[in-house]
Amino acid sequence: MKVTADVAVVGGGVIGLALARELSFRGVDVVVIERGRTGEEASSAAAGLLTAQSDASAPSPFFDFARESRDLYPHWTGAIEQETGLSVGWRPTGVLRCGPAEVLDRFLWQLDSGLPIERLDAGEIHRHSAGRIAPDVRDALFFPRDSVVYSRWLVRALRRSLEMRGVRVLEGVAVTRFLIERETCRGVATSEGTLSAARVVDAAGAWASLDPTLPFAIPVEPVRGQIVELADAGPFPTVLESEDVYLVPRADGRVLVGATIERTGFRKEVTAAGVARLLTAAIALAPSLETALFSDAWAGLRPGTPDGLPLIGESPIRALYLAAGHFRNGVLLAPITALRVADLVTGVAVNDLAPFAPERFSA
C-alpha cells in the first residue's frame, strides 16, 4: 500500500469520523485508518448521553468545553441528517438526577451561575418521570438541556457523510507505529504498508498508545463499560440517573441501563456480576422495570486517562496530534473536538485546549 494524504486520522470511532468530516469541509485531503470497522468499538457501545450539566458537580474548564459541545448538537446533527438522509436519534430528553439532598447540593452552583436547572419536590419528580421513579425518592434535579443521541446511528451517518464526500476510509488496517523523522511525524506504518501524511492525528480510542517506540507516553488505558438493554412497554420520558445507574430511554420504548466502570484490560466480555449490579440499581430507581423484558447486553472499552480528561492537542512530536482519552465523553465531545483539532492541524489559533494538552503528562 502506498498512500499519501494531507492528514491521516488514526481511528474510525466517533471522534475520528467527526474530525475527518470537519477537515473535508475545509478542503483537506484526509484519510481515516481503522484497525477494525468504523464505529464498532466504544462509539457504538455508548449509551449516547450528552450530559454536560448533570455530571458537573463543580465548575471547570472541562465543564465549559462539554457544555459548548452539547450545545452544538442540534445544529451539528441536523446538518448530518440533512446531508445523508439518515437519522441520528438526537432528542432533548433532559436528565432527572435523583439522590440524597446532600449529594444533589453539589450541583446547585449551576443555579448561581444562571444555568438551566430545576430542583424538584416529590410531586414534580412523579410528573417528570411519568410515575416511574421509586416512591422513596424525595429529591431530584432536572437538567432540561442535557440530551441523548443514538450513538450507533450517529457513527453510521458520519461514515455515510465521508463516503458522500469522497473521504478515503481504510478499514481492517492496523497502524503499527508513527513514522518520525527529525522529531516530526511524516506518516504511519500499517499492517498494509506505509502511509505518508503531512500531519497525523491519533484518535484511536483505547488503542491510542499503539506505538511503544514513541519518545513520550500516551497514558490511555481501556476501561470496560457494560450496558443492558430492556424492552419496556410503559412511557419513559426522560433520562433517569442516580449515583449508581443511568436509564436512557429510546424512542421505541427500549431502555438502556448503564454502565459499569471496570479496569480489566482489553477484555470486552459481558459478565453476570456486571448485569446483576446494573439491573439491581435500575429496579431500585425505577421499580416498574421489574416487568421489563431483557433485550440485549454488551460491553465497550472506553479510553481512560489518569486524570479523567481527554488528550487534545499537538504532541511533543511535531505534526503528531492527539484526540484521545475521552473516557465516557467521546460522543458528547465529538463535535467540539472535531472543530478544535481541525483548527490546530490547519493552523488556526486555539485558546481553550490547555487543560487537555498532552504535555501535562510529559514529566
Phi, psi and chi 1 to 4 in degrees:
 res  aa     phi    psi   chi1   chi2   chi3   chi4
   1 MET       -  128.1  179.7 -178.5   73.0      -
   2 LYS  -128.7  102.7 -173.5   65.5  174.4  178.2
   3 VAL  -126.3  142.4  179.2      -      -      -
   4 THR  -128.2  152.7   60.9      -      -      -
   5 ALA  -159.3  160.2      -      -      -      -
   6 ASP   -66.2  -46.6  -66.2  -23.7      -      -
   7 VAL  -134.7  131.3  177.3      -      -      -
   8 ALA  -106.4  124.1      -      -      -      -
   9 VAL  -103.3  118.0  176.0      -      -      -
  10 VAL   -92.9  110.3 -178.8      -      -      -
  11 GLY   117.7  124.1      -      -      -      -
  12 GLY  -111.1   36.7      -      -      -      -
  13 GLY   -84.1 -167.9      -      -      -      -
  14 VAL   -62.4  -34.5   66.1      -      -      -
  15 ILE   -67.9  -49.7  -62.8  -67.8      -      -
  16 GLY   -63.4  -41.4      -      -      -      -
  17 LEU   -67.4  -43.3  -64.1  175.5      -      -
  18 ALA   -63.6  -40.4      -      -      -      -
  19 LEU   -65.2  -45.1  172.3   57.8      -      -
  20 ALA   -60.9  -39.9      -      -      -      -
  21 ARG   -62.8  -44.8 -179.5  175.0 -177.6  -90.8
  22 GLU   -64.1  -41.4  179.8   61.0   29.5      -
  23 LEU   -64.0  -37.5  -72.1  169.3      -      -
  24 SER   -64.9  -34.7   74.0      -      -      -
  25 PHE   -59.0  -31.9  -91.4  116.8      -      -
  26 ARG   -91.9    8.9  -55.8 -173.5 -171.4 -162.7
  27 GLY    79.7   18.6      -      -      -      -
  28 VAL   -88.1  136.1  175.8      -      -      -
  29 ASP   -80.1  106.3  177.3   28.5      -      -
  30 VAL  -122.5  145.5   57.0      -      -      -
  31 VAL  -129.2  139.1   59.8      -      -      -
  32 VAL  -105.6  132.6  177.4      -      -      -
  33 ILE  -119.0  119.4  -47.0  161.8      -      -
  34 GLU  -125.1  128.3  165.7   55.6   44.4      -
  35 ARG   -66.2  -28.4   56.6 -173.6  -68.6  -82.1
  36 GLY  -120.4 -117.9      -      -      -      -
  37 ARG  -116.0  145.7  -62.9 -178.1   62.8 -173.6
  38 THR   -59.6  132.6   52.6      -      -      -
  39 GLY    74.0    6.9      -      -      -      -
  40 GLU   -84.6   -8.5   72.8  172.5    1.4      -
  41 GLU   -96.6 -125.2  -66.8  -67.8  -12.8      -
  42 ALA   -59.6  -33.2      -      -      -      -
  43 SER   -61.3  -45.8  -61.4      -      -      -
  44 SER   -76.6  -25.0  -71.0      -      -      -
  45 ALA   -77.2  -19.4      -      -      -      -
  46 ALA   -67.7  151.7      -      -      -      -
  47 ALA   -77.6  -13.4      -      -      -      -
  48 GLY    81.8   26.4      -      -      -      -
  49 LEU   -75.1  134.3  -74.4  168.8      -      -
  50 LEU  -117.0   66.3  -50.8  176.1      -      -
  51 THR  -105.5   69.5   49.2      -      -      -
  52 ALA   -66.4  -41.3      -      -      -      -
  53 GLN   -87.7  -42.8  -75.3 -175.6 -116.9      -
  54 SER   -71.7   -6.8   59.4      -      -      -
  55 ASP  -104.4   -0.1  -73.7  -23.2      -      -
  56 ALA  -103.1   96.0      -      -      -      -
  57 SER   -87.6    0.3   58.6      -      -      -
  58 ALA  -158.6  150.8      -      -      -      -
  59 PRO   -68.6  148.4   23.5  -31.1      -      -
  60 SER  -168.3  161.5   68.2      -      -      -
  61 PRO   -59.7  -33.5  -25.1   35.3      -      -
  62 PHE   -63.8  -41.1  177.4   79.6      -      -
  63 PHE   -59.5  -45.1  168.0   72.2      -      -
  64 ASP   -61.2  -42.1  -63.4  -25.8      -      -
  65 PHE   -63.7  -46.1 -162.9   66.4      -      -
  66 ALA   -66.9  -40.4      -      -      -      -
  67 ARG   -66.6  -39.5 -173.7  160.8   59.6   95.9
  68 GLU   -62.3  -40.4 -176.5  176.8   -2.2      -
  69 SER   -66.9  -44.2 -166.4      -      -      -
  70 ARG   -57.5  -41.3  179.2 -156.1   63.6 -172.6
  71 ASP   -72.6  -14.8  -67.3  -14.3      -      -
  72 LEU   -77.1  -19.7  -70.4  171.3      -      -
  73 TYR   -59.3  -45.7 -108.4   87.7      -      -
  74 PRO   -57.6  -47.6  -25.5   34.9      -      -
  75 HIS   -70.8  -42.5  175.4   74.6      -      -
  76 TRP   -62.4  -50.1 -174.2   60.9      -      -
  77 THR   -71.1  -32.4   54.9      -      -      -
  78 GLY   -61.6  -40.7      -      -      -      -
  79 ALA   -67.1  -39.5      -      -      -      -
  80 ILE   -64.2  -43.4  -66.8  170.4      -      -
  81 GLU   -64.8  -41.5  -70.1 -179.1  -24.9      -
  82 GLN   -64.8  -38.1 -175.4  174.5   13.7      -
  83 GLU   -69.9  -43.8  178.2 -172.2   20.7      -
  84 THR   -99.3  -19.8   64.5      -      -      -
  85 GLY    75.8   11.7      -      -      -      -
  86 LEU  -111.1  135.1  -61.6  174.3      -      -
  87 SER   -75.0  144.7  172.8      -      -      -
  88 VAL  -112.3   -2.6  -57.9      -      -      -
  89 GLY    73.3   26.5      -      -      -      -
  90 TRP   -71.7  132.5  176.9   81.8      -      -
  91 ARG  -141.8  134.1  -67.7 -167.2  -62.8  139.2
  92 PRO   -83.5   68.3   31.6  -34.3      -      -
  93 THR   -73.2  -26.5   56.8      -      -      -
  94 GLY    74.4  167.8      -      -      -      -
  95 VAL  -131.1  129.1  172.8      -      -      -
  96 LEU  -104.7  108.3 -174.5   64.2      -      -
  97 ARG  -100.8  122.5 -172.0  176.9 -174.2  100.6
  98 CYS  -110.4  149.7  -52.5      -      -      -
  99 GLY   166.5  178.0      -      -      -      -
 100 PRO   -61.1  148.7  -17.5   29.5      -      -
 101 ALA   -56.7  -39.3      -      -      -      -
 102 GLU   -66.9  -26.6   59.0  -87.5   17.2      -
 103 VAL   -77.5  -44.3  172.3      -      -      -
 104 LEU   -66.3  -26.2  -62.6  178.7      -      -
 105 ASP   -58.9  -23.8  -75.4  -13.0      -      -
 106 ARG   -63.7  -20.0  -64.2  179.2  -58.6  169.2
 107 PHE   -96.6   -5.5  -62.3   86.5      -      -
 108 LEU   -74.6  -10.3  -65.4 -177.7      -      -
 109 TRP   -58.0  -25.5   65.9  -89.7      -      -
 110 GLN   -67.0  -32.0  -63.9 -174.3   34.9      -
 111 LEU   -62.4  -45.3  -81.6  176.1      -      -
 112 ASP   -63.8  -25.3  -62.4  -27.5      -      -
 113 SER   -87.5    0.8  -60.4      -      -      -
 114 GLY    78.9   18.8      -      -      -      -
 115 LEU   -86.0  151.4  -64.5  167.6      -      -
 116 PRO   -70.1  114.6   24.2  -32.2      -      -
 117 ILE  -159.6  142.0  176.6  176.6      -      -
 118 GLU  -129.0  134.2  -56.1  167.7   24.4      -
 119 ARG   -95.9  126.7 -172.1  151.4 -156.7  169.9
 120 LEU  -109.4  146.6  -52.4 -176.5      -      -
 121 ASP   -92.2 -178.2   59.7   27.7      -      -
 122 ALA   -59.9  -41.7      -      -      -      -
 123 GLY   -65.6  -41.1      -      -      -      -
 124 GLU   -68.1  -36.2  -68.1  167.1  -31.4      -
 125 ILE   -60.3  -44.3  -68.0  169.6      -      -
 126 HIS   -60.5  -43.3 -178.2   83.5      -      -
 127 ARG   -68.5  -44.2  -72.7 -167.9  -64.6  -86.3
 128 HIS   -64.3  -31.3  -89.4   75.8      -      -
 129 SER   -99.2    6.9   67.8      -      -      -
 130 ALA    54.7   36.3      -      -      -      -
 131 GLY    74.7   15.1      -      -      -      -
 132 ARG   -86.9  -21.2  -54.2  -59.3  -63.5  -85.9
 133 ILE   -73.2  145.6  -71.2  -72.4      -      -
 134 ALA   -56.9  140.5      -      -      -      -
 135 PRO   -64.5  -19.5   18.8  -30.6      -      -
 136 ASP   -84.3   -1.6   60.2  -15.9      -      -
 137 VAL   -80.6  115.4  174.6      -      -      -
 138 ARG  -112.1  -11.0  -46.1  -60.8  -64.3  176.1
 139 ASP  -133.2  137.8  -68.0  -76.3      -      -
 140 ALA  -159.5  157.0      -      -      -      -
 141 LEU  -119.6  141.4  -64.3  173.5      -      -
 142 PHE  -114.3  128.2 -175.3   63.4      -      -
 143 PHE  -110.6   95.7  -59.5   86.4      -      -
 144 PRO   -69.7  -21.9   24.0  -33.3      -      -
 145 ARG   -94.6  -12.3  -67.9 -164.9 -175.2  166.7
 146 ASP   -68.5  150.8  -79.0   -7.9      -      -
 147 SER  -149.4 -173.2   51.6      -      -      -
 148 VAL  -139.0  158.8  -62.6      -      -      -
 149 VAL  -140.4  151.6   69.1      -      -      -
 150 TYR   -85.1  102.0 -163.4  154.8      -      -
 151 SER   -62.8  -35.8   57.2      -      -      -
 152 ARG   -66.0  -39.0  -66.7  179.5 -174.0  177.0
 153 TRP   -68.2  -35.8  -70.3    2.5      -      -
 154 LEU   -64.0  -47.5  175.5   59.7      -      -
 155 VAL   -68.4  -31.5  -66.3      -      -      -
 156 ARG   -63.3  -43.6  178.2 -169.7   63.2  177.0
 157 ALA   -70.0  -37.8      -      -      -      -
 158 LEU   -62.7  -42.7  -74.2  169.3      -      -
 159 ARG   -62.8  -40.4  174.7   59.5 -167.3  -87.3
 160 ARG   -64.2  -39.0  175.6   60.7 -179.9  150.1
 161 SER   -59.7  -43.2  174.2      -      -      -
 162 LEU   -64.6  -40.2  -62.8 -172.4      -      -
 163 GLU   -60.4  -43.9  -69.3  172.6   -6.2      -
 164 MET   -66.0  -28.4  -65.5  172.9   67.3      -
 165 ARG   -90.4   -3.3  -65.5  176.9  166.6  -81.4
 166 GLY    77.2   19.2      -      -      -      -
 167 VAL   -74.0  132.3  174.3      -      -      -
 168 ARG   -75.8  130.7  -68.7  169.0  -67.4  171.1
 169 VAL  -127.6  118.0  178.2      -      -      -
 170 LEU  -102.7  106.0  -52.5  178.7      -      -
 171 GLU   -93.8  153.2  -68.3 -171.9  -33.4      -
 172 GLY    69.0   22.5      -      -      -      -
 173 VAL  -119.4  116.4  177.4      -      -      -
 174 ALA   -94.3  127.4      -      -      -      -
 175 VAL   -78.5  127.8  172.4      -      -      -
 176 THR  -102.6  -28.2   55.6      -      -      -
 177 ARG  -165.8  163.8   64.8 -175.1  178.1   90.6
 178 PHE   -93.8  139.4  -59.5  101.1      -      -
 179 LEU   -88.0  111.2  -58.9  177.5      -      -
 180 ILE  -112.3  126.2  -48.2  -61.9      -      -
 181 GLU  -133.0  124.1  -62.4  176.0   11.2      -
 182 ARG    52.0   46.7  -60.7 -174.1 -177.4  133.2
 183 GLU    62.6   26.2  -60.6 -176.5  -13.3      -
 184 THR  -132.9  137.2  -59.4      -      -      -
 185 CYS   -81.2  127.4 -172.3      -      -      -
 186 ARG  -111.4    1.3  -54.1  -66.1 -173.3 -175.6
 187 GLY   149.7 -157.4      -      -      -      -
 188 VAL  -138.9  151.2  -65.6      -      -      -
 189 ALA   -96.9  136.6      -      -      -      -
 190 THR  -129.1  174.3   79.9      -      -      -
 191 SER   -66.1  -13.4   56.1      -      -      -
 192 GLU  -112.6    5.9  -58.3  -65.5  -31.8      -
 193 GLY   126.3 -167.0      -      -      -      -
 194 THR   -97.8  155.2   61.9      -      -      -
 195 LEU  -133.3  122.6 -174.2  152.4      -      -
 196 SER   -92.5  136.4  -60.6      -      -      -
 197 ALA  -151.2  144.8      -      -      -      -
 198 ALA   -69.1  -30.0      -      -      -      -
 199 ARG  -144.0  147.2  -67.3  168.3  -64.0  -78.9
 200 VAL  -129.0  136.9  175.0      -      -      -
 201 VAL  -117.9  122.5 -179.0      -      -      -
 202 ASP   -88.1  103.8 -176.7   -8.5      -      -
 203 ALA  -123.8   41.6      -      -      -      -
 204 ALA   -89.0   16.9      -      -      -      -
 205 GLY    60.1 -133.3      -      -      -      -
 206 ALA   -64.6  -14.9      -      -      -      -
 207 TRP   -99.6   17.6  -71.2  -95.8      -      -
 208 ALA   -61.6  -31.3      -      -      -      -
 209 SER   -88.0   47.6   57.7      -      -      -
 210 LEU   -73.8  -20.0   57.8   93.6      -      -
 211 ASP  -113.1  100.3 -174.1   -8.5      -      -
 212 PRO   -71.9   -8.2   27.3  -33.8      -      -
 213 THR   -87.7   -5.1   69.5      -      -      -
 214 LEU   -62.5  147.2  -77.1  176.1      -      -
 215 PRO   -80.6   10.6   29.3  -35.6      -      -
 216 PHE  -145.4  159.5   65.8   94.9      -      -
 217 ALA   -91.6  144.9      -      -      -      -
 218 ILE  -111.7   96.5  -60.0  177.0      -      -
 219 PRO   -80.6   70.5   31.2  -34.6      -      -
 220 VAL  -118.1  132.1  172.8      -      -      -
 221 GLU  -130.9  151.9   66.2  167.0  -18.9      -
 222 PRO   -73.9  136.5   26.7  -33.0      -      -
 223 VAL  -126.1  112.0 -177.5      -      -      -
 224 ARG   -72.1  137.5 -175.9  170.5   69.1 -169.2
 225 GLY  -128.9  122.2      -      -      -      -
 226 GLN   -98.1  142.8  -60.7 -175.8   52.8      -
 227 ILE  -132.5  141.0  -70.7 -179.5      -      -
 228 VAL  -112.2  139.0  174.0      -      -      -
 229 GLU  -111.3  130.3 -179.1 -176.5   82.3      -
 230 LEU  -116.6  148.6  -58.5  176.4      -      -
 231 ALA  -100.9  116.3      -      -      -      -
 232 ASP  -126.1  131.8 -173.4   46.0      -      -
 233 ALA   -83.3  -25.4      -      -      -      -
 234 GLY   -81.1  164.2      -      -      -      -
 235 PRO   -70.0  142.3   25.3  -33.2      -      -
 236 PHE  -139.5   84.4 -140.9   80.1      -      -
 237 PRO   -79.2  -18.1   29.4  -35.2      -      -
 238 THR  -144.9  163.3 -174.5      -      -      -
 239 VAL   -69.8  134.1  174.3      -      -      -
 240 LEU  -111.4  136.7  -56.4 -179.0      -      -
 241 GLU  -135.9  146.4  -74.6 -173.8   -8.9      -
 242 SER  -131.6 -174.3   69.5      -      -      -
 243 GLU   -69.0  -16.0  -69.6  -63.7  -66.9      -
 244 ASP  -108.6  -17.7  -58.6  -44.6      -      -
 245 VAL  -161.2  158.3   72.2      -      -      -
 246 TYR  -128.2  149.2   56.9   72.9      -      -
 247 LEU  -123.7  116.3  -51.5  176.5      -      -
 248 VAL  -110.1  115.0 -179.5      -      -      -
 249 PRO   -80.0  141.3   30.3  -34.0      -      -
 250 ARG  -100.6  158.5  -66.4  -70.8 -168.2 -135.6
 251 ALA   -64.0  -23.9      -      -      -      -
 252 ASP   -92.0   10.0   61.4    0.9      -      -
 253 GLY    97.6  -11.4      -      -      -      -
 254 ARG   -72.9  156.2  -70.2  174.6  -61.9  157.1
 255 VAL  -131.4  128.3  178.8      -      -      -
 256 LEU   -93.4  132.4  -57.6 -170.9      -      -
 257 VAL  -114.6  116.5 -178.6      -      -      -
 258 GLY  -150.1  179.6      -      -      -      -
 259 ALA  -138.1  150.1      -      -      -      -
 260 THR   -74.2  162.1   63.2      -      -      -
 261 ILE  -128.8  106.1  -61.0  176.6      -      -
 262 GLU  -134.9  126.7  -54.7  166.4   87.3      -
 263 ARG   -96.3   89.4  -74.2  170.9  170.8   79.4
 264 THR  -122.3   17.8   55.4      -      -      -
 265 GLY    73.3 -154.9      -      -      -      -
 266 PHE   -86.3   54.8  -71.9   95.5      -      -
 267 ARG  -115.8  123.0  -62.7  179.3   58.3 -176.1
 268 LYS  -112.2   21.6 -143.9  164.4   56.3  168.6
 269 GLU   -70.7  153.7  -58.0   96.0  -21.5      -
 270 VAL   -95.6  128.1  174.8      -      -      -
 271 THR  -111.9  153.9   67.5      -      -      -
 272 ALA   -61.3  -40.9      -      -      -      -
 273 ALA   -64.6  -41.7      -      -      -      -
 274 GLY   -63.5  -46.2      -      -      -      -
 275 VAL   -62.7  -41.5  171.0      -      -      -
 276 ALA   -63.6  -42.9      -      -      -      -
 277 ARG   -61.6  -44.2  -74.5 -162.7  -57.8  -88.1
 278 LEU   -65.0  -45.4  -68.8  172.3      -      -
 279 LEU   -67.7  -37.7  -68.4  179.6      -      -
 280 THR   -61.3  -45.8  -61.9      -      -      -
 281 ALA   -68.1  -37.0      -      -      -      -
 282 ALA   -65.7  -44.3      -      -      -      -
 283 ILE   -70.4  -32.3  -67.3  169.6      -      -
 284 ALA   -64.2  -35.5      -      -      -      -
 285 LEU   -81.2  -40.8 -178.5   59.6      -      -
 286 ALA  -133.0   86.8      -      -      -      -
 287 PRO   -57.7  -26.1  -24.7   34.1      -      -
 288 SER   -64.4  -15.2   63.5      -      -      -
 289 LEU   -70.0   -6.8  -71.5  176.8      -      -
 290 GLU   -57.0  -30.8  -75.9 -173.0  -23.1      -
 291 THR   -97.0    0.9   59.3      -      -      -
 292 ALA   -68.8  153.5      -      -      -      -
 293 LEU   -94.8  138.1  -58.3  179.9      -      -
 294 PHE   -69.0  126.7  179.9   87.7      -      -
 295 SER  -108.7  -46.2  175.9      -      -      -
 296 ASP  -167.0  168.6 -160.5   -1.9      -      -
 297 ALA  -154.7  145.4      -      -      -      -
 298 TRP  -153.5  173.0   59.8   82.9      -      -
 299 ALA  -137.5  151.6      -      -      -      -
 300 GLY  -134.5  161.3      -      -      -      -
 301 LEU  -109.3  105.7  -60.3  176.6      -      -
 302 ARG   -87.0  145.2  -62.4  165.0  -66.2 -161.7
 303 PRO   -85.6  105.8   29.0  -31.0      -      -
 304 GLY   -97.3  152.7      -      -      -      -
 305 THR  -122.6  165.2   63.2      -      -      -
 306 PRO   -58.9  -33.7  -28.0   36.2      -      -
 307 ASP  -105.1    6.5   59.9    6.3      -      -
 308 GLY    77.3    2.8      -      -      -      -
 309 LEU  -104.7  151.9  -62.0  178.0      -      -
 310 PRO   -71.7  165.7   25.3  -33.6      -      -
 311 LEU  -107.3  106.9  -63.0  160.5      -      -
 312 ILE  -133.7  118.1  -53.9  174.3      -      -
 313 GLY   144.3 -178.8      -      -      -      -
 314 GLU   -76.0  140.1 -169.0  167.0   16.4      -
 315 SER   -81.9  176.8   78.1      -      -      -
 316 PRO   -61.2  -15.8  -26.8   36.2      -      -
 317 ILE   -94.0  125.1  -61.2  -64.3      -      -
 318 ARG   -58.7  141.0  -74.5 -170.4  -60.0  -88.3
 319 ALA    71.2    7.6      -      -      -      -
 320 LEU  -113.4  117.2  174.6   58.4      -      -
 321 TYR  -113.1  154.8  -60.7   83.0      -      -
 322 LEU  -116.1  137.4  -62.0 -178.3      -      -
 323 ALA  -139.7   71.0      -      -      -      -
 324 ALA  -142.9  174.9      -      -      -      -
 325 GLY    71.6   31.0      -      -      -      -
 326 HIS   -79.1   -4.5  -70.5   71.9      -      -
 327 PHE    52.2 -117.5 -170.1   36.9      -      -
 328 ARG   -87.0    3.0  -58.6  169.3   66.1 -178.5
 329 ASN  -118.8   20.1  -61.9  -67.4      -      -
 330 GLY   -61.3  -45.0      -      -      -      -
 331 VAL   -66.9  -45.8  175.0      -      -      -
 332 LEU   -57.4  -43.4  168.0   61.1      -      -
 333 LEU   -91.8    3.1  -63.6  178.2      -      -
 334 ALA   -58.8  -49.7      -      -      -      -
 335 PRO   -66.0  -40.4   15.8  -26.4      -      -
 336 ILE   -73.2  -36.6 -166.4   68.4      -      -
 337 THR   -64.0  -42.4  -59.5      -      -      -
 338 ALA   -60.0  -44.2      -      -      -      -
 339 LEU   -64.0  -48.5  -73.0  173.3      -      -
 340 ARG   -68.8  -42.8  -65.1  -64.3 -172.1  -90.7
 341 VAL   -70.3  -36.3  176.8      -      -      -
 342 ALA   -61.2  -39.1      -      -      -      -
 343 ASP   -59.6  -47.4  -75.8  -16.2      -      -
 344 LEU   -59.1  -49.8  -73.7  174.5      -      -
 345 VAL   -75.2  -14.6  -59.2      -      -      -
 346 THR  -104.3    9.0   56.3      -      -      -
 347 GLY    84.7   16.4      -      -      -      -
 348 VAL   -88.7  135.9  178.0      -      -      -
 349 ALA   -66.8  137.2      -      -      -      -
 350 VAL  -127.9  132.8  178.1      -      -      -
 351 ASN  -121.0    7.4   58.2   15.2      -      -
 352 ASP  -120.2   19.3   60.6   -8.6      -      -
 353 LEU  -103.7    0.5  -67.3  178.8      -      -
 354 ALA   -55.1  -42.2      -      -      -      -
 355 PRO   -64.0  -16.5  -20.3   33.6      -      -
 356 PHE  -111.4    9.6  -41.0  121.7      -      -
 357 ALA   -62.1  134.3      -      -      -      -
 358 PRO   -59.6  -29.6  -25.4   34.4      -      -
 359 GLU   -70.0   -6.0   60.1  -99.3   29.8      -
 360 ARG   -64.6  -16.8   72.2 -175.4 -172.8  -89.0
 361 PHE  -105.3    6.6  -66.6  116.3      -      -
 362 SER   -62.7  -35.0  -66.6      -      -      -
 363 ALA   -65.1      -      -      -      -      -
